[in-house]
């Protein structure tokens, strides 16, 4: 019997998971995939939004502003890359300038700090590579960039360190309630819990409907991106937006915390909750839109395209509430942008909802807030030498593009839950994230995974189950 079962191991589910492990509770996360952070949390803009955009009195506004303020300390605790690089929302004509003024007024009302409307000259002084036909911009210095999957994984690992449990490959197929909830998974396991948190992303409506009356629908909204080589990473230093539309915040141009440049997304409402394909028309639309911001992106330096799905709710706002009829069942749904930015604040609120619903909360005296991860190339030369002396694996570079050592890879494998895939290692410590996209280091990382788990090389998967890379020897 668990006190709380969380369905979904994205950034929302893992934020709640870690927050609940601060208490003397038995907490479990049920995730249908073979790893955490395989949905929207893996494929997004990696932006910690300042919070000027959500309308006053919405949950999006409430959580975005508070969550943004929490990110710096959390990322420091969890050894996750984060930078407050600030954002600019560009205006190209008088109508855009009116939008900028409205965003300024809205953001100021809901508590976004230090917003400022800039002239054309002030904007170009900050970002000289922008097109000169801009009219002005809204400057939001509290905006930031983060490693989204690294952050989600860190939350999960820290929760496990503090006594929580993560069950992978546990697709939920039914939920019943008598004295407690009985959650059945596709492989036949039944998990019992006093409270259930529905943090299932694009599948949150499906999970809700297993035990509650239908009350909302999630429409997957696809967004495609370009990841540019680090040769493009210094083109801009701030996150650059155009004025938002009814479909979202539009195509952005932003540096990443690791020195690349990210361009995208477009926005297409689709039906298939598993459709992560990119289409030529969408990528062309992104290129054309980005050219309005700057003509200096060299798209020949692109190293990867990807698509992610946003969990767009038909309610228009986040859904964070205990169900009126099924007591103890809490929906945390509709987590489109700014879901990542809002996640820390949402987790705090969910704890309060559980307490009001009767969950007994007693703080742990031995909660471990700190999670350490070695980023070898960021160490001082003396510290590098000492670490190599202690463990020679840190002296062997495996990924030349990102300068990732064997020691970091082994570290990531040992901290992981379950059998890790090639891309699972990639998300944890970045081998394969560089210009060659794993062309050189991929085979060596496979060998390390096979060695550490003492399994055949052919059993190592690229990502999801059955995504085998090798099928046998040729000679």
Buried (B, 14 or more C-beta within 10 A) or exposed (E): EBBBBBBBBBBBBBBBBBBBBBBBBBBBBBBBBBBBBBBBBBBBBBBBBBBBBBEEEBBBBBBBBBBBBBBBEBBEBBBBBBBBBBBBBBBBEEEBBEBBBEBBEBBEEBBBBEBEBBEBEEBBEBBEBBBEEBBBBBBBBBBBBBBBBBBBBBBBBBBBBBBBBBBBBBBBEEBEBEEBBBBBBEEEEEBEBBBBBBBBBBBBBBBBBBBBEEBBBBBBBBBBBBBBBBBBBEBBBBBBBBBBEEEBBBBBBBBBBBEBBBBBBBBBEBEEBEEBEBEEEBBEBBBEBBBBBBEBBEBEBBBEBBBBBBBBBEBEBBBBBBBEEBEBBBBBBBBBBBBBBBBBBBBBBBBEBBEEBEBEBEEEEEBEEEBEBBEBEEBEEEEBEEBBEEBEBBBEBBBEBBBBBBBBBBBBBEBBBBBBBBBBBBBBBBBBBBBBBBEBBBBBBBEBBBEBEEEEBBBBBBBEEEEEBBEEEEE
